[in-house]
Amino acid sequence: MLKHPRLSWNLKCKLCLAPSLAGIAVFFVIPYFRVLYYSLIDNQFSRSFVWLDNYVRVFHNEYFQLALKNSLLLIVTAVPVLIALALLISLALTFGIRKLKAFRAAFVLPMVIPTASAALIWSAFFSWWDSPAPLYLLFIWKNIGICVVLMTAAFSGIDDSLFEAAAIDGAAGLQMHAKITVPLIMPTIVFGTLLSIVNSFRIFKEIFLYHGGTNYPPDYDYTLQYYMNNNFLKLDYQSLAAGAVMTSILVLLIVIGGLSLQRRYSQ
């Protein structure tokens, strides 16, 4: 009787990961290198290398600068508000208002509501407001659920003996949370912030539907996704590719910085 060779645990893990890694290579890695190639040539017909000329041209483009400014403004304006609200709600769910626990599903509901329905309702209520604020509110409403889930889980994992020891030492209320609770879940807060920043680069669908499917929304809502979408429609693949590569580098730098900060607080 033939004996089947026994596979090590590491080899089994690698075999299980192989299909996913193959999919990532085929649908993400290889297309990314193709985009990188298009960003270095003059056009898709002659395909002469112009190296960084496309990047320089895109970086000095007024619409790219507008889109970059609006995307960064969304991050520095909406993400801190989102994290602060999620932190307060998680504190209330875990340590504070018991009646609020009955409404926990309400914070997760925005994650399952179709974006088209949410954008339609938002447009009906806020169409009079000539400002980027409605889209900031929509972004916060759509993403607060996952942050509340993450932070509530982190709060639940804190050992109660720490609070008992702090109470014996005279700590109470906000002082206890400021000195013990928040520092202990800081890695989760950093991760939630990082996740929210990455999601802010994916808000194109919400803005597109909110403004009725137009390719040219008001200047204050013109983001990097709009810039790349419009260049795709104009078949300007070189500008599209250069903009996509620069955006991916920006996201990569943010992720690396966020993970480094998270490891620092995890030590």
Secondary structure, DSSP 8 states (H G I E B T S, - for coil): --------HHHHHHHHHHHHHHHHIIIIIHHHHHHHHHTTBS-TTT--B-TTHHHHHHHT-HHHHHHHHHHHHHHHHHHHHHHHHHHHHHHHHHHS-GGGGGGHHHHHHHHHS-HHHHHHHHHHHHTT--SSHHHHHHHHHHHHHHHHHHHHHHHHTS-HHHHHHHHHTT--THHHIIIIIHHHTHHHHHHHHHHHHHHHTT-HHHHHHHTTT-SS--GGG--HHHHHHHHHHTT-HHHHHHHHHHHHHHHHHHHHHHHHHHHHHH-
